[in-house]
Amino acid sequence: MKNSQGIPEWVPLEKDDIIVERMHIHYGMKDRNPVSRLRFFTKGASRDTVGEPVKDRIYQTSMPVVFEEFAVRVFCRTQVIIRLSLI
């Protein structure tokens, strides 16, 4: 069946028409929390004071639960789609 522009509505896909992209996104330390490496000082700390890590419970509501994500994106390209965009 063809649409009003005479272009077939169903077109068989070829292997080259499909693009699969795997994505791995993280915050620099893979699955570990990057804030765990930071040290914080109190407001009145002296120069000799060593910074302390902040406790997880203090910032847990504003931090993501997962520090890395995996995703798969699938794209399709065919000549029919290119022709439709030119119309």
C-alpha positions, 0 to 999 in steps of 0.5 A: 500500500502507498501513501498520498505521495506514492511512497510505500508505507511498509518497507523491508529493512536491511541490516545497514538500515539499523544502528545500535549504540551502546552507552555507558555513562558514569560520574568518573568512578564507575559504580562508586560514589565520587563524593566519598573521595571528597573531604570537607572542613567545618567553618571554624577549622584551623590550618592544621585541621584535616578534612573529614568525609561527609556522612552519607545520611547527610546528603543521601536525599540529593544524591543519585542511588546509582552512579553509572548507567547502561543504555542501548539506543536503536536508530533506523535509516532508510531511503524512504525516511530521507525522501519523506523529510524532503517533501 
